[in-house]
Amino acid sequence: MSQDTKLVDLGAERAKRVHDLNEKRLNEVRLAFEQAMPLVKAAKKPKKKPKKR
C-alpha cells in the first residue's frame, strides 16, 4: 500500500476552503463598511507651551 502516503483528509480540506471563503466575505464586508463609514484618525494634540509668568 504505497498510496497511503497520498491520502488527503477531505474534511480538513473542506474546512480550510470554507474558512477561506468566510475570510474573503469578511474582508469584503470590512472594506464596504470602511467606505461607508471611514474611521476618523485622531489628530495628535499639540504640546502645550508653558505659560509665561
HELIX and SHEET records of a PDB file:
HELIX    1   1 SER A    2  LYS A    6  5                                   5    
HELIX    2   2 LEU A   10  ALA A   36  1                                  27    
END                                                                             
